Amino acid sequence: MNIKLFNTMSRKVETFKPIKQGEVSIYTCGPTVYHFAHIGNLRTYVSQDIMKRMFLANGYKVLHIMNITDVGHLTSDADDGEDKMEKGSLREGKSVWDIASFYTNQFLMDVKDLNILPPTKYTPATSYIKEQIELVQQLESLGFTYEIKDDGIYYDTSKFKDYGKLGGQSLDELKGGARVAFSSGKRNITDFALWKFSPKNQKRQMEWDSPWGVGFPGWHIECSAMCLKEIGDRLDIHSGGVDHIKIHHTNEIAQVEPVINHNWVNYWVHMEFLNDLSGKMSKSKGDFLTLSLLKDKGYSPIVYRYFLLLASYRTQLNFSFELLDGAKKSYENIIKKVADIIMNANDAFDDDVYLSWKNRILEAVSDDLNTPLAIVILQELLKSNVNFSIKFKLIEFFDDVLGLQFIENANALLNIEVPENIKNLAELRWQAKLDKDYQKADLLKKEIIDAGFNVEDKKDSYEIKKL
């Protein structure tokens, strides 16, 4: 199948060509584990999961690395402010290591709840300090760094002629439009910290010896060093949220390409924001929506995943509980239809019919991850006269590429234990129908529906289903 992805670097949809035939290497920026991930963060990881599933469905072997930022992510883009991990430690009165462990585990629970395939490897930044120091040393030997006394080792962006190419801006444009404060000692407003010195007369919980003194890595150097270590100096796809384009990913390119002396990443794939009523969802607002909160309100994480896939990953998506309710109703209707397919999937199988539909599904998700079109195709399939056995196998394929657990949840629906009182009401209704007392039968059916079940008549029997 011809795979197409929007490449941020070229600003157009491109046909994917792998570095190695039949293989794809993907590096995705993971969470900073100082707090819960909010549902906007999780949109990015769901979109990346669709990309990974799409490659697997096309027969690719996938090498996927995701970092865990457990040190060095400052609260300001100006390389000052608190380390978010240390801030989390102060907020909760726990050690920074306990904060990292707790919120990493919470993130992994969210990943499992959303049916996101785990990466080949998670890479915590604190496990790669040696590699980060070595990369800074390489940049230093090439003349790309300078030291600001009592602050840290900085990258001189004026030394890298292609700085800003990912965001489509020249260095002069970036300087002119910069909104971050110009830190004392910086040569250029776009310069950024590679290694920060620990404050004098203050013991940080996370700090390491280095050739420049005790300190901790800058956020940007972490991803570059880990990616080079785990994947190498040629990468098929680097992915993250659109907020990473102009600073974090721009800085990553500046750190790597002078060292390797060639193009590093072939495709930059970025995911758009989820917005609430007040704009982009952000932890800085204090009160933010988590997956746990959605669960507490009665929404399945898979319903949230379905809601996300109704829009393209490249369009901003507005969130409201009304919209989520609509997605929930749509998803539950699909599950009911899939349950009916499961119960009747004993027809003859036709490979040609199956392959024609399967190719339509695969073509949709391979065309820049077009999940809205894939769901339209699903609805067409459910309404079609394709027999139940073929529909069942196609729903299995939908589950592979969309991860929406249609079969699993339909089976759960079929296996719901019906309470004895509902069984008794259904039996009384059936007898009323046999006695041709249709008014009584209708009243009994209403009572059954009010209790959250339905009864459907067959030729010589009836079937109770959960609403």
C-alpha positions as CSV (number, residue, x, y, z in Angstrom):
1,M,0.0,0.0,0.0
2,N,1.2,3.5,-0.8
3,I,1.8,5.3,2.5
4,K,1.5,9.1,2.7
5,L,2.3,11.3,5.7
6,F,2.4,15.1,6.1
7,N,6.0,16.1,6.6
8,T,6.4,19.3,8.7
9,M,9.8,19.9,7.2
10,S,8.5,20.1,3.6
11,R,5.0,21.3,4.6
12,K,3.3,18.8,2.3
13,V,2.0,15.3,2.2
14,E,4.7,13.0,1.0
15,T,4.9,9.3,-0.1
16,F,6.8,7.5,2.6
17,K,10.1,5.9,1.6
18,P,11.8,3.9,4.4
19,I,15.5,4.0,5.1
20,K,15.4,0.1,5.2
21,Q,12.9,-1.7,3.1
22,G,10.1,-3.2,5.2
23,E,11.3,-1.4,8.4
24,V,10.4,1.9,10.0
25,S,12.1,3.7,12.9
26,I,10.0,6.1,15.0
27,Y,11.0,8.3,17.9
28,T,8.2,10.0,19.8
29,C,8.5,12.6,22.5
30,G,6.9,11.2,25.6
31,P,5.6,12.7,28.8
32,T,7.3,14.9,31.4
33,V,6.3,12.9,34.5
34,Y,5.8,15.7,37.0
35,H,2.0,15.5,36.9
36,F,-0.8,13.5,35.3
37,A,-1.1,13.6,31.5
38,H,-4.2,15.6,30.5
39,I,-6.5,14.4,27.8
40,G,-4.9,16.8,25.3
41,N,-1.5,15.3,25.8
42,L,-3.1,11.9,25.3
43,R,-4.5,12.9,21.9
44,T,-0.9,13.0,20.6
45,Y,-0.1,9.5,21.8
46,V,-3.3,8.1,20.4
47,S,-2.5,9.6,17.0
48,Q,1.0,8.2,17.1
49,D,-0.5,4.8,17.9
50,I,-2.6,5.0,14.8
51,M,0.5,5.7,12.8
52,K,2.3,2.7,14.3
53,R,-0.7,0.4,13.8
54,M,-0.9,1.6,10.2
55,F,2.7,0.6,9.5
56,L,2.1,-2.8,11.2
57,A,-1.0,-3.4,9.1
58,N,1.2,-2.7,6.0
59,G,3.6,-5.4,7.1
60,Y,6.4,-3.1,8.4
61,K,8.7,-4.1,11.3
62,V,8.5,-1.1,13.7
63,L,11.3,0.1,16.0
64,H,9.6,2.6,18.3
65,I,11.4,4.6,21.0
66,M,9.5,6.9,23.4
67,N,11.3,9.0,26.0
68,I,10.2,9.7,29.6
69,T,11.3,13.1,30.7
70,D,12.1,12.8,34.4
71,V,14.6,15.7,34.7
72,G,15.6,18.9,33.0
73,H,12.3,20.2,31.6
74,L,12.2,23.8,32.9
75,T,9.0,25.7,33.4
76,S,10.1,28.4,30.9
77,D,11.3,28.3,27.3
78,A,13.9,30.9,28.3
79,D,16.0,28.3,30.1
80,D,15.1,29.6,33.5
81,G,12.5,28.8,36.2
82,E,12.1,25.6,38.1
83,D,12.7,22.1,36.8
84,K,9.2,20.7,36.5
85,M,10.2,17.6,38.3
86,E,11.6,19.6,41.3
87,K,8.4,21.7,41.2
88,G,6.3,18.5,41.4
89,S,8.4,17.4,44.4
90,L,7.7,20.6,46.2
91,R,4.0,20.5,45.3
92,E,3.4,17.1,46.8
93,G,6.1,16.8,49.5
94,K,7.7,13.7,47.9
95,S,11.1,13.0,46.6
96,V,11.6,13.9,42.9
97,W,12.3,10.2,42.3
98,D,9.0,9.2,43.8
99,I,7.2,11.8,41.7
100,A,8.8,10.4,38.6
101,S,7.9,6.8,39.5
102,F,4.3,7.6,40.4
103,Y,3.5,9.7,37.3
104,T,5.3,7.3,35.0
105,N,3.1,4.5,36.3
106,Q,0.0,6.7,35.9
107,F,1.0,7.4,32.3
108,L,1.5,3.7,31.6
109,M,-2.0,3.1,33.0
110,D,-3.5,5.7,30.7
111,V,-1.6,4.1,27.8
112,K,-3.1,0.7,28.7
113,D,-6.7,2.1,29.1
114,L,-6.5,3.8,25.7
115,N,-5.3,0.5,24.1
116,I,-2.1,2.2,22.9
117,L,0.5,-0.3,21.8
118,P,3.6,0.1,24.0
119,P,6.8,1.3,22.3
120,T,9.7,-1.1,21.6
121,K,11.4,0.7,24.5
122,Y,10.7,3.6,27.0
123,T,13.8,5.7,27.6
124,P,13.9,7.7,30.9
125,A,16.2,10.7,30.6
126,T,18.0,9.9,33.9
127,S,19.2,6.6,32.4
128,Y,21.1,8.4,29.6
129,I,23.1,11.1,31.4
130,K,26.4,9.7,30.1
131,E,25.2,9.9,26.5
132,Q,23.9,13.4,27.0
133,I,27.2,14.6,28.4
134,E,29.1,13.0,25.5
135,L,26.8,14.8,23.0
136,V,27.4,18.2,24.6
137,Q,31.2,17.4,24.5
138,Q,31.0,16.7,20.8
139,L,29.2,20.0,20.2
140,E,31.8,21.8,22.3
141,S,34.6,20.3,20.3
142,L,32.9,21.6,17.1
143,G,32.7,25.1,18.5
144,F,28.9,25.3,19.0
145,T,28.8,26.0,22.7
146,Y,29.7,28.6,25.2
147,E,29.5,29.0,29.0
148,I,27.5,31.4,31.0
149,K,29.0,31.8,34.4
150,D,26.9,30.3,37.2
151,D,24.2,29.3,34.7
152,G,25.3,26.6,32.2
153,I,26.6,25.5,28.9
154,Y,24.7,27.0,26.0
155,Y,24.2,26.3,22.3
156,D,25.1,29.1,20.0
157,T,22.4,29.1,17.4
158,S,24.2,31.5,15.1
159,K,26.7,28.7,14.4
160,F,24.1,26.5,12.7
161,K,23.0,28.0,9.4
162,D,19.8,25.9,9.1
163,Y,18.5,26.8,12.5
164,G,14.7,27.3,12.3
165,K,14.2,25.3,9.1
166,L,11.7,23.0,10.7
167,G,9.4,25.9,11.7
168,G,10.0,27.7,8.4
169,Q,11.7,30.7,9.9
170,S,15.2,32.1,9.5
171,L,17.3,32.9,12.6
172,D,16.7,36.6,12.0
173,E,12.9,36.0,11.9
174,L,13.1,34.0,15.1
175,K,15.0,36.7,16.8
176,G,12.5,39.3,15.7
177,G,9.5,37.4,16.8
178,A,10.9,35.9,20.0
179,R,8.7,36.3,23.1
180,V,11.0,34.8,25.6
181,A,13.0,37.0,27.9
182,F,16.6,37.6,26.9
183,S,18.6,35.8,29.6
184,S,21.7,37.7,30.7
185,G,24.7,36.2,29.1
186,K,23.0,34.8,26.0
187,R,24.6,35.7,22.7
188,N,21.4,35.2,20.8
189,I,17.8,35.1,22.0
190,T,17.3,31.7,20.4
191,D,20.3,30.1,22.2
192,F,19.4,27.3,24.6
193,A,20.9,25.4,27.5
194,L,22.6,22.1,27.0
195,W,23.8,21.6,30.6
196,K,22.6,23.7,33.5
197,F,24.7,24.2,36.6
198,S,23.2,23.4,40.0
199,P,22.4,26.6,42.0
200,K,25.1,27.6,44.4
201,N,24.3,26.9,48.1
202,Q,21.5,24.6,47.0
203,K,21.4,20.8,46.7
204,R,19.2,19.6,43.9
205,Q,17.6,16.1,44.2
206,M,18.7,15.3,40.7
207,E,22.2,16.4,39.7
208,W,25.3,14.8,38.2
209,D,29.0,15.5,37.9
210,S,30.1,16.7,34.4
211,P,33.2,18.2,32.8
212,W,31.7,21.6,33.4
213,G,30.6,21.1,37.0
214,V,27.7,19.6,38.9
215,G,24.4,20.1,37.2
216,F,21.7,18.5,35.1
217,P,20.9,18.3,31.3
218,G,18.8,20.7,29.3
219,W,15.5,19.2,28.1
220,H,16.4,19.3,24.4
221,I,19.7,17.4,24.7
222,E,17.9,14.4,26.3
223,C,15.8,13.4,23.3
224,S,18.7,13.9,20.8
225,A,21.1,11.7,22.9
226,M,18.6,9.0,23.5
227,C,17.5,8.8,19.9
228,L,21.0,8.6,18.6
229,K,21.8,5.9,21.2
230,E,18.7,3.7,20.6
231,I,18.1,4.2,16.8
232,G,21.2,5.7,15.3
233,D,22.0,8.7,13.1
234,R,19.4,8.1,10.5
235,L,15.7,8.2,11.6
236,D,12.6,7.6,9.5
237,I,10.1,9.5,11.7
238,H,10.3,11.9,14.6
239,S,6.9,12.8,16.1
240,G,5.4,15.0,18.8
241,G,2.8,17.7,19.4
242,V,2.8,20.8,17.2
243,D,4.0,22.8,20.2
244,H,7.4,21.1,19.8
245,I,8.0,22.4,16.2
246,K,9.6,25.8,16.8
247,I,11.6,25.2,19.9
248,H,12.1,21.6,21.1
249,H,12.4,19.9,17.7
250,T,14.2,22.8,16.1
251,N,16.8,22.6,18.9
252,E,17.1,18.8,18.5
253,I,18.0,19.2,14.9
254,A,20.6,21.9,15.8
255,Q,22.2,19.5,18.3
256,V,22.4,16.5,16.1
257,E,23.1,17.5,12.5
258,P,26.4,19.3,13.1
259,V,27.6,16.1,14.8
260,I,26.5,13.5,12.2
261,N,27.1,15.9,9.3
262,H,24.0,14.9,7.3
263,N,20.2,15.0,7.4
264,W,18.9,13.3,10.5
265,V,15.2,12.8,10.2
266,N,13.3,12.0,7.0
267,Y,9.8,12.7,8.2
268,W,8.6,15.1,11.0
269,V,5.1,14.2,11.9
270,H,3.2,16.5,14.4
271,M,-0.1,16.2,16.1
272,E,-2.5,19.1,16.6
273,F,-4.0,20.4,19.9
274,L,-7.1,19.5,21.7
275,N,-8.9,22.6,22.8
276,D,-11.4,23.1,25.6
277,L,-13.8,26.1,25.7
278,S,-11.0,28.4,26.8
279,G,-8.5,27.3,24.2
280,K,-5.5,24.9,24.2
281,M,-5.7,22.4,27.0
282,S,-2.8,23.1,29.4
283,K,-1.6,22.0,32.8
284,S,-0.5,25.6,33.5
285,K,-4.2,26.5,34.0
286,G,-4.2,24.4,37.2
287,D,-7.5,22.5,36.7
288,F,-7.2,20.2,33.7
289,L,-9.0,17.1,32.5
290,T,-7.4,13.7,33.0
291,L,-8.4,10.3,31.7
292,S,-9.2,9.2,35.3
293,L,-11.7,12.1,35.5
294,L,-13.4,10.9,32.3
295,K,-13.6,7.4,33.8
296,D,-15.1,8.8,37.0
297,K,-17.8,10.5,35.0
298,G,-18.7,7.2,33.4
299,Y,-16.9,7.5,30.1
300,S,-14.8,4.5,28.8
301,P,-11.3,5.5,27.7
302,I,-12.1,3.7,24.4
303,V,-15.0,6.0,23.8
304,Y,-12.6,8.9,24.2
305,R,-10.2,7.2,21.7
306,Y,-13.2,6.9,19.3
307,F,-14.0,10.6,19.8
308,L,-10.4,11.5,18.9
309,L,-10.4,9.4,15.7
310,L,-13.5,11.2,14.4
311,A,-11.1,14.1,13.5
312,S,-7.9,14.2,11.5
313,Y,-4.7,14.3,13.7
314,R,-3.7,17.5,11.8
315,T,-6.8,19.5,12.8
316,Q,-7.4,21.2,16.1
317,L,-10.2,19.4,17.9
318,N,-12.6,21.0,20.3
319,F,-13.6,19.1,23.4
320,S,-16.9,19.2,25.3
321,F,-18.8,16.6,27.3
322,E,-21.7,17.1,24.8
323,L,-19.5,16.1,21.9
324,L,-18.1,13.2,24.0
325,D,-21.7,12.1,24.7
326,G,-22.4,12.0,20.9
327,A,-19.3,9.9,20.4
328,K,-20.4,7.6,23.2
329,K,-23.8,7.0,21.7
330,S,-22.2,6.4,18.2
331,Y,-19.7,3.9,19.7
332,E,-22.3,2.0,21.6
333,N,-24.5,1.7,18.5
334,I,-21.5,0.2,16.7
335,I,-21.0,-2.3,19.5
336,K,-24.6,-3.4,19.4
337,K,-24.3,-4.1,15.6
338,V,-21.0,-5.9,16.1
339,A,-22.6,-8.1,18.8
340,D,-25.2,-9.0,16.3
341,I,-22.5,-9.8,13.7
342,I,-20.7,-12.1,16.2
343,M,-23.9,-14.1,16.9
344,N,-24.6,-14.6,13.2
345,A,-21.1,-15.1,11.7
346,N,-21.6,-18.5,10.3
347,D,-21.9,-17.7,6.5
348,A,-19.6,-18.8,3.7
349,F,-16.4,-16.7,3.4
350,D,-15.5,-14.9,0.2
351,D,-11.8,-13.8,0.0
352,D,-12.3,-11.4,-2.8
353,V,-15.1,-9.5,-1.1
354,Y,-13.0,-9.4,2.1
355,L,-9.9,-8.1,0.4
356,S,-11.7,-5.4,-1.5
357,W,-13.1,-3.9,1.8
358,K,-9.8,-4.5,3.7
359,N,-7.9,-2.6,1.0
360,R,-10.3,0.3,1.3
361,I,-9.7,0.5,5.1
362,L,-6.0,0.2,4.7
363,E,-5.9,2.8,2.0
364,A,-7.7,5.3,4.2
365,V,-5.4,5.0,7.2
366,S,-2.3,4.9,4.9
367,D,-3.4,8.2,3.4
368,D,-2.0,10.5,6.1
369,L,-3.8,8.5,8.9
370,N,-7.3,9.4,7.6
371,T,-9.3,7.9,10.6
372,P,-12.5,9.9,9.8
373,L,-12.7,8.2,6.4
374,A,-11.9,4.8,8.0
375,I,-14.9,5.2,10.4
376,V,-17.1,6.2,7.4
377,I,-16.1,3.0,5.7
378,L,-16.9,1.1,8.9
379,Q,-20.4,2.6,9.0
380,E,-20.9,1.6,5.3
381,L,-19.8,-1.9,6.1
382,L,-22.2,-2.2,9.0
383,K,-25.1,-1.1,6.7
384,S,-24.0,-3.2,3.7
385,N,-25.4,-6.6,2.6
386,V,-21.9,-8.2,3.1
387,N,-22.4,-11.4,5.0
388,F,-21.8,-11.7,8.7
389,S,-18.6,-13.9,8.5
390,I,-16.9,-11.4,6.2
391,K,-18.1,-8.5,8.4
392,F,-16.7,-10.2,11.5
393,K,-13.2,-10.6,9.9
394,L,-13.3,-7.0,8.7
395,I,-14.2,-5.7,12.2
396,E,-11.2,-7.7,13.5
397,F,-9.1,-5.7,11.0
398,F,-10.6,-2.4,12.1
399,D,-9.6,-3.4,15.6
400,D,-6.0,-3.9,14.4
401,V,-5.7,-0.6,12.7
402,L,-7.9,1.6,14.9
403,G,-7.5,-0.1,18.3
404,L,-11.1,0.5,19.2
405,Q,-11.8,-3.0,20.7
406,F,-15.1,-3.5,18.9
407,I,-14.9,-7.3,19.2
408,E,-13.8,-7.3,22.8
409,N,-16.6,-4.9,23.9
410,A,-19.2,-6.6,21.8
411,N,-18.3,-9.9,23.4
412,A,-18.6,-8.3,26.8
413,L,-22.0,-7.0,25.9
414,L,-23.1,-10.5,24.9
415,N,-21.8,-12.0,28.1
416,I,-23.6,-9.6,30.4
417,E,-25.5,-11.6,33.0
418,V,-29.2,-10.8,32.9
419,P,-30.8,-10.4,36.3
420,E,-33.4,-12.9,37.3
421,N,-36.2,-10.2,37.6
422,I,-35.5,-9.2,33.9
423,K,-35.6,-12.8,32.8
424,N,-39.0,-13.2,34.6
425,L,-40.4,-10.1,33.0
426,A,-39.2,-11.3,29.6
427,E,-40.9,-14.7,30.1
428,L,-44.1,-13.1,31.3
429,R,-44.0,-10.8,28.2
430,W,-43.5,-13.8,25.9
431,Q,-46.4,-15.6,27.4
432,A,-48.6,-12.5,27.1
433,K,-47.7,-12.4,23.3
434,L,-48.6,-16.1,23.0
435,D,-51.9,-15.3,24.7
436,K,-52.3,-12.3,22.3
437,D,-52.5,-9.9,25.2
438,Y,-50.4,-7.3,23.4
439,Q,-51.2,-4.4,25.7
440,K,-49.7,-6.4,28.6
441,A,-46.7,-7.4,26.5
442,D,-46.0,-3.8,25.6
443,L,-46.2,-2.7,29.2
444,L,-43.8,-5.5,30.3
445,K,-41.4,-4.5,27.5
446,K,-41.4,-0.9,28.7
447,E,-40.6,-2.1,32.2
448,I,-37.7,-4.1,30.8
449,I,-36.4,-1.2,28.8
450,D,-36.6,1.1,31.8
451,A,-34.4,-1.3,33.6
452,G,-31.7,-1.0,31.0
453,F,-32.4,-4.0,28.8
454,N,-34.3,-4.8,25.7
455,V,-36.0,-7.9,24.4
456,E,-36.0,-8.8,20.7
457,D,-38.3,-11.4,19.2
458,K,-37.0,-14.2,17.1
459,K,-39.0,-16.7,15.1
460,D,-39.8,-19.1,17.9
461,S,-38.1,-17.4,20.9
462,Y,-36.8,-14.1,22.2
463,E,-33.4,-12.6,23.1
464,I,-32.5,-10.2,26.0
465,K,-29.9,-7.6,25.3
466,K,-28.3,-4.9,27.4
467,L,-29.1,-1.4,26.2
